[in-house]
Amino acid sequence: MSTRSKPAARTPPPALDALLSHRLHELYKLSDAFGSGSGLRASGVAPGDARCLAAIGAFEPLSVVELAAKARLNKAQASRAAQSLAEQGLVRKQANAADARGVVLTLTASGRAAWRRVMALIERHNEQVFGVFSPNERKQFEKLLERLLAHHREQA
C-alpha cells in the first residue's frame, strides 16, 4: 500500500467558447468587418476616416486629443485621420484659442453631407446587429452594457 496521496483533481478550464469576453470579441470582429470592409465604403469615405468623421460630426468642435478619445484611437491615428479629412475638404482645422499648439476640428458643408451618409450606414448596421433583440431586450442589453463599460472605465 502506498502512503502517497492522490493528486488533487484539477478542474478543467472553461471552454473558450463559453467565456463571455471571447464571445464579445467575436461579436466585435464580426461587427468590425462592416467598418473595415465595404459597409462604410458606400459612404464615399475611407472606413478609417469614416469613424473619425462620425465622431467629429457628433461631438464637434473637437481637438485631436478629444477626437482620439471619442473614436477610440491613439493620438497619432487621430491626427492622421484629421489631416486626411481636412485634405478631402470634409473637416476644417482652426487654431485652438485655448491651446496655441493645437487645432479645433469642425465639419465643412461637404463634411456634413458625408457625415449624414456615414451615420445612415452606421445606423443601418446597428439595426442589423441588434435587430435580433425585442425593444425590451435591447433596452436591457444597453443597460447591462453601459454598466459593464462604466465599471471598466473606472478601472482604466
DSSP file (Angstrom, degrees, kcal/mol; ACC not computed):
  #  RESIDUE AA STRUCTURE BP1 BP2  ACC     N-H-->O    O-->H-N    N-H-->O    O-->H-N    TCO  KAPPA ALPHA  PHI   PSI    X-CA   Y-CA   Z-CA
    1    1 A M              0   0    0      0, 0.0     2,-0.3     0, 0.0     0, 0.0   0.000 360.0 360.0 360.0 136.6    0.0    0.0    0.0
    2    2 A S        -     0   0    0      1,-0.1     0, 0.0     2,-0.1     0, 0.0  -0.678 360.0-157.6 -91.8 142.5    1.3    3.4   -0.9
    3    3 A T        +     0   0    0     -2,-0.3     2,-0.2     2,-0.1    -1,-0.1   0.440  61.3 111.5 -95.1  -1.3    1.2    6.2    1.6
    4    4 A R        -     0   0    0      1,-0.1     2,-0.2     3,-0.0    -2,-0.1  -0.500  67.4-128.2 -73.7 140.3    1.3    8.8   -1.2
    5    5 A S        -     0   0    0     -2,-0.2    -1,-0.1     1,-0.1     3,-0.1  -0.573  25.8-103.2 -86.9 153.2   -1.8   10.8   -1.5
    6    6 A K        -     0   0    0     -2,-0.2    -1,-0.1     1,-0.1     3,-0.1  -0.449  42.1-102.3 -70.5 144.2   -3.5   11.2   -4.8
    7    7 A P        -     0   0    0      0, 0.0    -1,-0.1     0, 0.0     3,-0.1  -0.402  47.3 -95.0 -65.1 146.7   -3.0   14.5   -6.6
    8    8 A A        -     0   0    0      1,-0.1     2,-0.2    -3,-0.1    -3,-0.0  -0.340  44.2-104.4 -62.3 140.0   -6.0   16.8   -6.3
    9    9 A A        -     0   0    0     -3,-0.1     2,-0.3     1,-0.1    -1,-0.1  -0.468  36.7-131.0 -66.6 132.9   -8.4   16.6   -9.2
   10   10 A R        -     0   0    0     -2,-0.2    -1,-0.1    -3,-0.1     0, 0.0  -0.659   9.7-127.6 -88.2 140.5   -8.0   19.6  -11.4
   11   11 A T        -     0   0    0     -2,-0.3    -1,-0.0     1,-0.0     0, 0.0  -0.759  32.6-120.7 -82.1 124.5  -10.9   21.5  -12.6
   12   12 A P        -     0   0    0      0, 0.0     3,-0.1     0, 0.0    -1,-0.0  -0.346  31.0-103.1 -65.7 147.6  -10.7   21.7  -16.3
   13   13 A P        -     0   0    0      0, 0.0     3,-0.1     0, 0.0    -3,-0.0  -0.315  45.8 -93.5 -65.5 154.7  -10.6   25.2  -17.7
   14   14 A P        -     0   0    0      0, 0.0     2,-0.1     0, 0.0     5,-0.1  -0.318  47.9 -93.0 -66.2 152.8  -13.8   26.5  -19.2
   15   15 A A    >>  -     0   0    0      1,-0.1     3,-1.9    -3,-0.1     4,-0.6  -0.454  31.8-126.6 -64.3 136.7  -14.3   26.1  -22.9
   16   16 A L  G >4 S+     0   0    0      1,-0.3     3,-1.4     2,-0.2     6,-0.2   0.879 109.5  58.6 -54.7 -40.8  -13.1   29.2  -24.7
   17   17 A D  G 34 S+     0   0    0      1,-0.3    -1,-0.3     5,-0.1    -2,-0.1   0.699 100.8  58.0 -63.3 -18.2  -16.5   29.5  -26.5
   18   18 A A  G <4 S+     0   0    0     -3,-1.9     2,-0.4     4,-0.0    -1,-0.3   0.625  82.2 100.4 -87.3 -13.7  -18.2   29.7  -23.1
   19   19 A L    <X  -     0   0    0     -3,-1.4     4,-2.1    -4,-0.6     3,-0.3  -0.600  66.7-146.5 -79.2 126.4  -16.2   32.8  -22.0
   20   20 A L  H  > S+     0   0    0     -2,-0.4     4,-2.8     1,-0.2     5,-0.2   0.877  98.2  56.3 -59.2 -39.9  -18.2   36.0  -22.3
   21   21 A S  H  > S+     0   0    0      1,-0.2     4,-1.9     2,-0.2    -1,-0.2   0.890 108.2  48.4 -62.3 -37.5  -15.0   38.0  -23.1
   22   22 A H  H  > S+     0   0    0     -3,-0.3     4,-2.1    -6,-0.2    -1,-0.2   0.907 112.6  47.9 -66.8 -41.4  -14.3   35.6  -26.0
   23   23 A R  H  X S+     0   0    0     -4,-2.1     4,-2.3     2,-0.2    -2,-0.2   0.871 110.1  51.7 -69.3 -37.0  -17.8   35.9  -27.3
   24   24 A L  H  X S+     0   0    0     -4,-2.8     4,-2.5     2,-0.2    -1,-0.2   0.893 109.2  51.3 -64.2 -38.7  -17.8   39.7  -27.1
   25   25 A H  H  X S+     0   0    0     -4,-1.9     4,-2.7    -5,-0.2    -2,-0.2   0.901 108.4  51.6 -64.4 -40.1  -14.5   39.7  -29.0
   26   26 A E  H  X S+     0   0    0     -4,-2.1     4,-2.6     2,-0.2    -2,-0.2   0.928 110.3  48.3 -61.4 -44.5  -16.2   37.5  -31.7
   27   27 A L  H  X S+     0   0    0     -4,-2.3     4,-2.7     1,-0.2     5,-0.2   0.909 111.0  51.9 -61.5 -41.9  -19.1   40.0  -31.9
   28   28 A Y  H  X S+     0   0    0     -4,-2.5     4,-3.2     2,-0.2    -2,-0.2   0.936 110.9  46.9 -59.0 -47.6  -16.7   42.9  -32.2
   29   29 A K  H  X S+     0   0    0     -4,-2.7     4,-1.3     2,-0.2    -2,-0.2   0.909 113.6  47.7 -64.3 -42.0  -14.8   41.2  -35.0
   30   30 A L  H  < S+     0   0    0     -4,-2.6     4,-0.4     1,-0.2    -1,-0.2   0.913 117.6  42.4 -64.1 -41.7  -18.0   40.3  -36.9
   31   31 A S  H >X S+     0   0    0     -4,-2.7     3,-1.3    -5,-0.2     4,-0.8   0.872 109.6  57.4 -71.7 -38.0  -19.3   43.9  -36.4
   32   32 A D  H 3X S+     0   0    0     -4,-3.2     4,-2.5     1,-0.3     5,-0.3   0.756  89.8  73.2 -67.2 -24.0  -15.9   45.5  -37.2
   33   33 A A  H 3X S+     0   0    0     -4,-1.3     4,-1.0     1,-0.2     6,-0.3   0.842  94.5  55.0 -58.3 -31.1  -15.9   43.7  -40.6
   34   34 A F  H <4 S+     0   0    0     -3,-1.3     6,-1.3    -4,-0.4     5,-0.4   0.943 110.3  43.9 -64.2 -48.6  -18.6   46.3  -41.6
   35   35 A G  H  < S+     0   0    0     -4,-0.8    -2,-0.2     1,-0.2    -1,-0.2   0.838 121.1  38.3 -69.3 -34.1  -16.4   49.2  -40.6
   36   36 A S  H  < S+     0   0    0     -4,-2.5    -1,-0.2    11,-0.1    -2,-0.2   0.548 119.3  49.8 -95.0  -6.7  -13.2   47.9  -42.2
   37   37 A G  S  X S-     0   0    0     -4,-1.0     4,-0.7    -5,-0.3     3,-0.4   0.026 115.1 -52.8-108.8-144.4  -14.9   46.4  -45.3
   38   38 A S  H  > S+     0   0    0      1,-0.2     4,-1.1     2,-0.2    -4,-0.1   0.663 109.9  84.5 -75.5 -16.5  -17.4   47.5  -47.8
   39   39 A G  H >4 S+     0   0    0     -5,-0.4     3,-0.5    -6,-0.3    -1,-0.2   0.934 101.9  28.5 -53.8 -55.8  -20.0   48.7  -45.4
   40   40 A L  H >4>S+     0   0    0     -6,-1.3     3,-2.0    -3,-0.4     5,-0.7   0.703 106.0  76.0 -81.5 -19.2  -18.7   52.2  -44.8
   41   41 A R  H ><5S+     0   0    0     -4,-0.7     3,-2.1     1,-0.3    -1,-0.2   0.813  81.7  71.2 -60.3 -27.8  -17.0   52.5  -48.2
   42   42 A A  T <<5S+     0   0    0     -4,-1.1    -1,-0.3    -3,-0.5    -2,-0.2   0.700  87.8  64.9 -61.7 -17.7  -20.5   53.1  -49.6
   43   43 A S  T < 5S-     0   0    0     -3,-2.0    -1,-0.3     2,-0.3    -2,-0.2   0.652 113.2-117.6 -77.8 -14.9  -20.4   56.5  -47.9
   44   44 A G  T < 5S+     0   0    0     -3,-2.1     2,-0.4     1,-0.3    -3,-0.1   0.489  84.3 106.1  87.6   3.9  -17.6   57.6  -50.2
   45   45 A V  S   <S-     0   0    0     -5,-0.7    -1,-0.3    69,-0.1    -2,-0.3  -0.950  81.3-105.2-117.6 136.1  -15.3   58.0  -47.2
   46   46 A A     >  -     0   0    0     -2,-0.4     4,-2.6     1,-0.1     3,-0.4  -0.296  34.4-116.8 -56.5 141.5  -12.5   55.5  -46.3
   47   47 A P  H  > S+     0   0    0      0, 0.0     4,-1.5     0, 0.0    -1,-0.1   0.863 113.4  50.4 -52.8 -42.9  -13.5   53.3  -43.4
   48   48 A G  H  > S+     0   0    0      1,-0.2     4,-0.9     2,-0.2    33,-0.1   0.890 115.0  43.4 -63.9 -38.5  -10.7   54.6  -41.1
   49   49 A D  H  > S+     0   0    0     -3,-0.4     4,-2.8     1,-0.2    -1,-0.2   0.825 105.3  64.6 -73.2 -32.0  -11.6   58.2  -41.8
   50   50 A A  H  X S+     0   0    0     -4,-2.6     4,-2.7     1,-0.2    -2,-0.2   0.879  98.0  53.8 -62.1 -39.0  -15.4   57.5  -41.5
   51   51 A R  H  X S+     0   0    0     -4,-1.5     4,-1.8     1,-0.2    -1,-0.2   0.919 113.0  43.6 -61.5 -42.2  -15.1   56.6  -37.8
   52   52 A C  H  X S+     0   0    0     -4,-0.9     4,-2.8     2,-0.2    -2,-0.2   0.890 111.6  53.0 -70.9 -39.1  -13.4   60.0  -37.2
   53   53 A L  H  X S+     0   0    0     -4,-2.8     4,-2.6     1,-0.2     5,-0.2   0.915 108.6  51.4 -60.1 -42.2  -15.8   61.8  -39.4
   54   54 A A  H  X S+     0   0    0     -4,-2.7     4,-1.8     1,-0.2    -2,-0.2   0.915 112.1  46.3 -60.4 -43.7  -18.7   60.3  -37.3
   55   55 A A  H  X S+     0   0    0     -4,-1.8     4,-2.1     2,-0.2    -2,-0.2   0.915 112.5  48.9 -67.5 -43.3  -17.1   61.4  -34.1
   56   56 A I  H  X S+     0   0    0     -4,-2.8     4,-1.8     1,-0.2    -2,-0.2   0.940 113.0  47.9 -62.7 -45.8  -16.3   64.9  -35.3
   57   57 A G  H  < S+     0   0    0     -4,-2.6    -1,-0.2    -5,-0.2    -2,-0.2   0.850 115.5  45.1 -62.7 -34.8  -19.9   65.3  -36.6
   58   58 A A  H  < S+     0   0    0     -4,-1.8    -1,-0.2    -5,-0.2    -2,-0.2   0.810 129.6  20.9 -78.6 -30.4  -21.4   64.0  -33.3
   59   59 A F  H  < S-     0   0    0     -4,-2.1    -2,-0.2    -5,-0.1    -3,-0.2   0.277  92.2-173.6-126.0  10.3  -19.2   66.0  -30.9
   60   60 A E     <  +     0   0    0     -4,-1.8    46,-0.1    -5,-0.1     2,-0.1  -0.145  58.6  53.0 -59.2 152.2  -17.8   69.0  -32.8
   61   61 A P  S    S+     0   0    0      0, 0.0     2,-0.4     0, 0.0    45,-0.2   0.574  79.2 164.1 -77.3 148.0  -15.8   71.1  -32.1
   62   62 A L  B     -A  105   0A   0     43,-1.7    43,-3.6    -2,-0.1     2,-0.2  -0.968  33.7-136.6-131.1 145.5  -13.1   68.6  -31.1
   63   63 A S     >  -     0   0    0     -2,-0.4     4,-2.5    41,-0.2    41,-0.2  -0.485  39.4-104.8 -83.0 169.2   -9.4   68.8  -30.6
   64   64 A V  H  > S+     0   0    0     39,-0.5     4,-2.5     2,-0.2     5,-0.1   0.886 123.9  52.6 -63.5 -38.1   -7.3   66.0  -32.0
   65   65 A V  H  > S+     0   0    0      2,-0.2     4,-1.9     1,-0.2    -1,-0.2   0.918 110.7  46.6 -63.8 -43.1   -6.9   64.6  -28.4
   66   66 A E  H  > S+     0   0    0      2,-0.2     4,-2.7     1,-0.2    -2,-0.2   0.891 110.7  53.1 -65.4 -38.9  -10.7   64.7  -27.9
   67   67 A L  H  X S+     0   0    0     -4,-2.5     4,-2.8     1,-0.2    -2,-0.2   0.925 106.6  52.8 -60.6 -44.3  -11.1   63.0  -31.3
   68   68 A A  H  X>S+     0   0    0     -4,-2.5     5,-2.6     1,-0.2     4,-0.6   0.917 111.8  45.8 -57.6 -44.0   -8.8   60.2  -30.3
   69   69 A A  H ><5S+     0   0    0     -4,-1.9     3,-0.5     3,-0.2    -2,-0.2   0.926 115.3  45.4 -66.3 -44.8  -10.8   59.6  -27.2
   70   70 A K  H 3<5S+     0   0    0     -4,-2.7    -2,-0.2     1,-0.2    -1,-0.2   0.864 118.9  41.2 -68.4 -36.5  -14.2   59.7  -28.9
   71   71 A A  H 3<5S-     0   0    0     -4,-2.8    -1,-0.2    -5,-0.2    -2,-0.2   0.445 109.3-121.6 -91.5  -0.5  -13.0   57.5  -31.9
   72   72 A R  T <<5 +     0   0    0     -4,-0.6     2,-0.3    -3,-0.5    -3,-0.2   0.929  69.7 126.8  59.2  48.7  -11.1   55.1  -29.6
   73   73 A L      < -     0   0    0     -5,-2.6    -1,-0.2    -6,-0.2     2,-0.2  -0.802  64.8-102.1-124.2 166.4   -7.8   55.7  -31.4
   74   74 A N     >  -     0   0    0     -2,-0.3     4,-2.3    -3,-0.1     5,-0.2  -0.490  42.3-103.0 -83.4 167.8   -4.4   56.8  -30.3
   75   75 A K  H  > S+     0   0    0      1,-0.2     4,-2.6     2,-0.2     5,-0.2   0.868 120.0  53.2 -61.8 -38.8   -3.4   60.5  -30.9
   76   76 A A  H  > S+     0   0    0      2,-0.2     4,-2.3     1,-0.2    -1,-0.2   0.913 110.4  47.3 -63.9 -42.4   -1.2   59.7  -34.0
   77   77 A Q  H  > S+     0   0    0      2,-0.2     4,-2.4     1,-0.2    -2,-0.2   0.924 113.5  48.0 -63.7 -44.2   -4.0   57.8  -35.7
   78   78 A A  H  X S+     0   0    0     -4,-2.3     4,-2.6     1,-0.2    -2,-0.2   0.891 110.8  51.7 -63.9 -39.5   -6.5   60.6  -34.9
   79   79 A S  H  X S+     0   0    0     -4,-2.6     4,-2.3    -5,-0.2    -1,-0.2   0.915 110.7  47.5 -64.1 -43.8   -4.0   63.2  -36.2
   80   80 A R  H  X S+     0   0    0     -4,-2.3     4,-2.6     2,-0.2    -2,-0.2   0.916 113.5  48.0 -63.6 -42.8   -3.5   61.3  -39.5
   81   81 A A  H  X S+     0   0    0     -4,-2.4     4,-2.9     2,-0.2     5,-0.2   0.914 110.9  50.8 -64.7 -42.2   -7.3   60.9  -39.9
   82   82 A A  H  X S+     0   0    0     -4,-2.6     4,-2.2     2,-0.2    -1,-0.2   0.911 111.8  47.9 -61.6 -41.9   -7.9   64.6  -39.2
   83   83 A Q  H  X S+     0   0    0     -4,-2.3     4,-2.5     2,-0.2    -2,-0.2   0.922 112.4  48.9 -64.4 -43.8   -5.3   65.6  -41.7
   84   84 A S  H  X S+     0   0    0     -4,-2.6     4,-1.5     1,-0.2    -2,-0.2   0.924 112.3  47.8 -61.2 -45.7   -6.8   63.2  -44.3
   85   85 A L  H  <>S+     0   0    0     -4,-2.9     5,-2.6     1,-0.2     6,-1.1   0.871 111.9  50.3 -64.5 -36.9  -10.3   64.5  -43.7
   86   86 A A  H ><5S+     0   0    0     -4,-2.2     3,-1.3     4,-0.2    -2,-0.2   0.910 108.6  51.9 -66.8 -42.0   -9.0   68.1  -44.0
   87   87 A E  H 3<5S+     0   0    0     -4,-2.5    -1,-0.2     1,-0.3    -2,-0.2   0.802 107.9  52.6 -64.8 -28.5   -7.2   67.3  -47.3
   88   88 A Q  T 3<5S-     0   0    0     -4,-1.5    -1,-0.3    -5,-0.2    -2,-0.2   0.508 117.0-116.2 -83.0  -4.9  -10.5   65.9  -48.6
   89   89 A G  T < 5S+     0   0    0     -3,-1.3    22,-0.4    -4,-0.3    21,-0.3   0.677  88.1 111.0  79.1  17.7  -12.3   69.1  -47.7
   90   90 A L  S   <S+     0   0    0     -5,-2.6    18,-2.0    -6,-0.2     2,-0.4   0.707  73.9  40.7 -94.6 -23.5  -14.5   67.4  -45.1
   91   91 A V  E     -B  107   0A   0     -6,-1.1     2,-0.5    16,-0.3    16,-0.2  -0.971  68.8-143.7-130.4 141.3  -13.0   68.9  -42.0
   92   92 A R  E     -B  106   0A   0     14,-3.4    14,-1.9    -2,-0.4     2,-0.6  -0.895  12.0-154.9-102.5 130.5  -11.9   72.4  -41.2
   93   93 A K  E     +B  105   0A   0     -2,-0.5     2,-0.3    12,-0.2    12,-0.2  -0.935  19.3 176.2-106.8 121.1   -8.8   72.7  -38.9
   94   94 A Q  E     -B  104   0A   0     10,-2.3    10,-3.1    -2,-0.6    -2,-0.0  -0.903  39.0 -89.9-123.4 153.1   -8.7   76.0  -37.0
   95   95 A A  E     -B  103   0A   0     -2,-0.3     2,-0.7     8,-0.2     8,-0.2  -0.314  42.0-121.6 -58.4 140.5   -6.3   77.3  -34.4
   96   96 A N  E >   -B   99   0A   0      6,-1.9     3,-0.7     3,-0.5     6,-0.3  -0.785  15.1-157.4 -88.6 115.3   -7.3   76.4  -30.9
   97   97 A A  T 3  S+     0   0    0     -2,-0.7     3,-0.2     1,-0.2    -1,-0.2   0.801  94.4  49.8 -63.1 -29.0   -7.7   79.6  -28.8
   98   98 A A  T 3  S+     0   0    0      1,-0.3     2,-0.3    -3,-0.1    -1,-0.2   0.702 123.0  28.4 -83.4 -20.3   -7.2   77.6  -25.6
   99   99 A D  E X   - B   0  96A   0     -3,-0.7     3,-1.9     3,-0.1    -3,-0.5  -0.857  64.8-160.9-145.9 103.1   -4.0   75.8  -26.8
  100  100 A A  E 3  S+     0   0A   0     -2,-0.3    -4,-0.1     1,-0.3    -1,-0.1   0.728  93.6  55.0 -59.4 -22.8   -1.9   77.6  -29.4
  101  101 A R  E 3  S+     0   0A   0     -6,-0.1    -1,-0.3     2,-0.0     2,-0.1   0.653 104.7  65.1 -84.0 -15.2   -0.2   74.3  -30.3
  102  102 A G  E <   -     0   0A   0     -3,-1.9    -6,-1.9    -6,-0.3     2,-0.3  -0.444  68.1-137.3-106.4 176.1   -3.5   72.5  -31.1
  103  103 A V  E     - B   0  95A   0     -8,-0.2   -39,-0.5    -2,-0.1     2,-0.4  -0.887  11.9-131.2-127.9 160.7   -6.3   72.8  -33.6
  104  104 A V  E     - B   0  94A   0    -10,-3.1   -10,-2.3    -2,-0.3     2,-0.5  -0.950  22.4-145.4-112.2 133.4  -10.1   72.6  -33.4
  105  105 A L  E     +AB  62  93A   0    -43,-3.6   -43,-1.7    -2,-0.4     2,-0.3  -0.857  25.5 161.9-105.1 129.7  -11.9   70.3  -35.8
  106  106 A T  E     - B   0  92A   0    -14,-1.9   -14,-3.4    -2,-0.5     2,-0.2  -0.946  39.1-100.7-137.7 160.0  -15.3   71.0  -37.3
  107  107 A L  E     - B   0  91A   0     -2,-0.3   -16,-0.3   -16,-0.2     2,-0.1  -0.557  27.2-140.9 -80.9 144.7  -17.1   69.7  -40.4
  108  108 A T     >  -     0   0    0    -18,-2.0     4,-2.4    -2,-0.2     5,-0.2  -0.377  38.8 -93.5 -85.4 177.3  -17.3   71.7  -43.6
  109  109 A A  H  > S+     0   0    0      1,-0.2     4,-1.7     2,-0.2     5,-0.1   0.925 131.6  44.5 -60.5 -44.1  -20.6   71.7  -45.6
  110  110 A S  H  > S+     0   0    0    -21,-0.3     4,-2.2     1,-0.2    -1,-0.2   0.834 111.2  55.4 -70.0 -29.8  -19.4   68.8  -47.7
  111  111 A G  H  > S+     0   0    0    -22,-0.4     4,-2.7     2,-0.2    -2,-0.2   0.877 104.9  52.4 -65.9 -38.0  -18.2   67.1  -44.5
  112  112 A R  H  X S+     0   0    0     -4,-2.4     4,-2.1     2,-0.2    -2,-0.2   0.903 109.8  48.7 -64.8 -40.8  -21.7   67.4  -43.0
  113  113 A A  H  X S+     0   0    0     -4,-1.7     4,-1.7     2,-0.2    -2,-0.2   0.920 113.6  46.3 -64.7 -43.2  -23.2   65.7  -46.1
  114  114 A A  H  X S+     0   0    0     -4,-2.2     4,-2.7     1,-0.2    -2,-0.2   0.891 109.5  55.5 -65.0 -38.8  -20.6   62.9  -45.9
  115  115 A W  H  X S+     0   0    0     -4,-2.7     4,-3.1     1,-0.2     5,-0.2   0.908 105.5  52.0 -59.9 -42.8  -21.3   62.7  -42.1
  116  116 A R  H  X S+     0   0    0     -4,-2.1     4,-2.1     2,-0.2    -1,-0.2   0.907 110.8  47.7 -60.9 -41.6  -25.0   62.1  -42.8
  117  117 A R  H  X S+     0   0    0     -4,-1.7     4,-1.9     2,-0.2    -2,-0.2   0.931 113.7  47.3 -64.5 -45.1  -24.2   59.3  -45.3
  118  118 A V  H  X S+     0   0    0     -4,-2.7     4,-2.6     1,-0.2    -2,-0.2   0.934 112.5  49.1 -61.4 -47.0  -21.8   57.7  -42.8
  119  119 A M  H  X S+     0   0    0     -4,-3.1     4,-2.9     1,-0.2     5,-0.2   0.872 107.8  54.2 -64.5 -36.7  -24.3   58.0  -39.9
  120  120 A A  H  X S+     0   0    0     -4,-2.1     4,-2.1    -5,-0.2    -1,-0.2   0.912 111.8  45.3 -62.3 -41.5  -27.1   56.5  -42.1
  121  121 A L  H  X S+     0   0    0     -4,-1.9     4,-2.5     2,-0.2    -2,-0.2   0.903 113.4  49.3 -68.0 -41.2  -24.9   53.4  -42.8
  122  122 A I  H  X S+     0   0    0     -4,-2.6     4,-2.7     2,-0.2    -2,-0.2   0.920 111.9  48.7 -63.9 -43.4  -23.8   53.1  -39.2
  123  123 A E  H  X S+     0   0    0     -4,-2.9     4,-2.0     2,-0.2    -2,-0.2   0.905 111.6  49.4 -63.6 -41.1  -27.4   53.3  -38.0
  124  124 A R  H  X S+     0   0    0     -4,-2.1     4,-1.9    -5,-0.2    -2,-0.2   0.922 112.5  47.7 -63.2 -43.7  -28.4   50.7  -40.6
  125  125 A H  H  X S+     0   0    0     -4,-2.5     4,-2.4     1,-0.2    -2,-0.2   0.905 108.3  55.2 -63.3 -41.2  -25.6   48.4  -39.5
  126  126 A N  H  X S+     0   0    0     -4,-2.7     4,-2.7     1,-0.2     5,-0.2   0.900 107.9  49.4 -58.6 -41.1  -26.5   48.9  -35.8
  127  127 A E  H  X S+     0   0    0     -4,-2.0     4,-1.8     1,-0.2    -1,-0.2   0.874 109.1  52.2 -66.2 -37.1  -30.1   47.7  -36.6
  128  128 A Q  H  < S+     0   0    0     -4,-1.9    -2,-0.2     2,-0.2     4,-0.2   0.901 114.7  42.4 -64.9 -39.8  -28.7   44.7  -38.4
  129  129 A V  H  < S+     0   0    0     -4,-2.4     3,-0.4     1,-0.2    -2,-0.2   0.936 129.0  25.7 -72.1 -47.0  -26.5   43.8  -35.4
  130  130 A F  H >< S+     0   0    0     -4,-2.7     3,-1.8    -5,-0.2    -2,-0.2   0.421  92.2  95.5-103.4   0.7  -29.1   44.5  -32.6
  131  131 A G  T 3< S+     0   0    0     -4,-1.8    -1,-0.2     1,-0.3    -3,-0.1   0.662  71.0  75.1 -65.1 -14.9  -32.4   44.0  -34.5
  132  132 A V  T 3  S+     0   0    0     -3,-0.4    -1,-0.3    -4,-0.2     2,-0.2   0.728  86.0  80.1 -67.6 -21.5  -32.4   40.4  -33.2
  133  133 A F  S <  S-     0   0    0     -3,-1.8    -3,-0.0     1,-0.1     0, 0.0  -0.585  83.9-122.3 -86.7 147.4  -33.5   41.8  -29.8
  134  134 A S     >  -     0   0    0     -2,-0.2     4,-2.8     1,-0.1     5,-0.2  -0.413  39.5-100.0 -71.6 163.7  -37.0   42.9  -29.0
  135  135 A P  H  > S+     0   0    0      0, 0.0     4,-2.1     0, 0.0     5,-0.2   0.895 126.7  48.1 -54.9 -39.8  -37.3   46.6  -27.9
  136  136 A N  H  > S+     0   0    0      2,-0.2     4,-2.2     1,-0.2     5,-0.2   0.918 112.0  48.1 -67.6 -43.1  -37.3   45.4  -24.2
  137  137 A E  H  > S+     0   0    0      1,-0.2     4,-3.0     2,-0.2    -1,-0.2   0.886 110.1  53.5 -63.3 -38.3  -34.3   43.1  -24.7
  138  138 A R  H  X S+     0   0    0     -4,-2.8     4,-2.9     2,-0.2    -1,-0.2   0.930 109.0  47.4 -63.8 -45.4  -32.4   45.9  -26.4
  139  139 A K  H  X S+     0   0    0     -4,-2.1     4,-2.3    -5,-0.2    -1,-0.2   0.913 113.7  48.8 -60.8 -42.3  -33.0   48.3  -23.5
  140  140 A Q  H  X S+     0   0    0     -4,-2.2     4,-2.4     2,-0.2    -2,-0.2   0.924 112.4  47.7 -64.0 -44.9  -31.9   45.6  -21.1
  141  141 A F  H  X S+     0   0    0     -4,-3.0     4,-3.0     1,-0.2     5,-0.2   0.926 111.7  50.3 -62.3 -45.1  -28.8   44.8  -23.1
  142  142 A E  H  X S+     0   0    0     -4,-2.9     4,-2.5     1,-0.2    -1,-0.2   0.894 111.1  49.4 -60.4 -40.5  -27.9   48.5  -23.4
  143  143 A K  H  X S+     0   0    0     -4,-2.3     4,-2.0     2,-0.2    -1,-0.2   0.925 114.0  44.7 -65.2 -45.2  -28.3   49.0  -19.7
  144  144 A L  H  X S+     0   0    0     -4,-2.4     4,-2.3     2,-0.2    -2,-0.2   0.902 113.7  50.3 -66.4 -41.0  -26.1   46.0  -18.9
  145  145 A L  H  X S+     0   0    0     -4,-3.0     4,-2.9     2,-0.2    -2,-0.2   0.916 109.9  50.1 -64.0 -43.0  -23.5   47.0  -21.4
  146  146 A E  H  X S+     0   0    0     -4,-2.5     4,-2.8    -5,-0.2    -1,-0.2   0.898 110.4  50.6 -62.5 -39.8  -23.4   50.6  -20.0
  147  147 A R  H  X S+     0   0    0     -4,-2.0     4,-2.1     2,-0.2    -1,-0.2   0.916 112.2  46.9 -62.8 -43.5  -22.9   49.2  -16.5
  148  148 A L  H  X S+     0   0    0     -4,-2.3     4,-2.1     2,-0.2    -2,-0.2   0.920 113.9  47.5 -64.8 -44.8  -20.1   46.9  -17.8
  149  149 A L  H  X S+     0   0    0     -4,-2.9     4,-2.5     2,-0.2     5,-0.2   0.916 110.7  51.5 -63.4 -43.8  -18.4   49.8  -19.6
  150  150 A A  H  X S+     0   0    0     -4,-2.8     4,-1.9     1,-0.2    -1,-0.2   0.910 109.6  50.7 -59.9 -42.7  -18.7   52.2  -16.7
  151  151 A H  H  X S+     0   0    0     -4,-2.1     4,-1.2     1,-0.2    -1,-0.2   0.933 113.9  43.3 -60.7 -46.6  -17.1   49.6  -14.4
  152  152 A H  H  X S+     0   0    0     -4,-2.1     4,-1.3     1,-0.2    -1,-0.2   0.792 108.7  57.6 -75.6 -26.8  -14.2   49.0  -16.8
  153  153 A R  H  < S+     0   0    0     -4,-2.5    -1,-0.2     1,-0.2    -2,-0.2   0.890 106.1  51.3 -65.6 -37.8  -13.8   52.8  -17.4
  154  154 A E  H  < S+     0   0    0     -4,-1.9    -2,-0.2     1,-0.2    -1,-0.2   0.853 109.4  50.7 -64.7 -34.2  -13.3   53.2  -13.7
  155  155 A Q  H  <        0   0    0     -4,-1.2    -1,-0.2     1,-0.2    -2,-0.2   0.775 360.0 360.0 -73.9 -27.1  -10.7   50.5  -13.7
  156  156 A A     <        0   0    0     -4,-1.3    -1,-0.2    -3,-0.1    -2,-0.2   0.478 360.0 360.0 -73.2 360.0   -8.7   52.1  -16.6
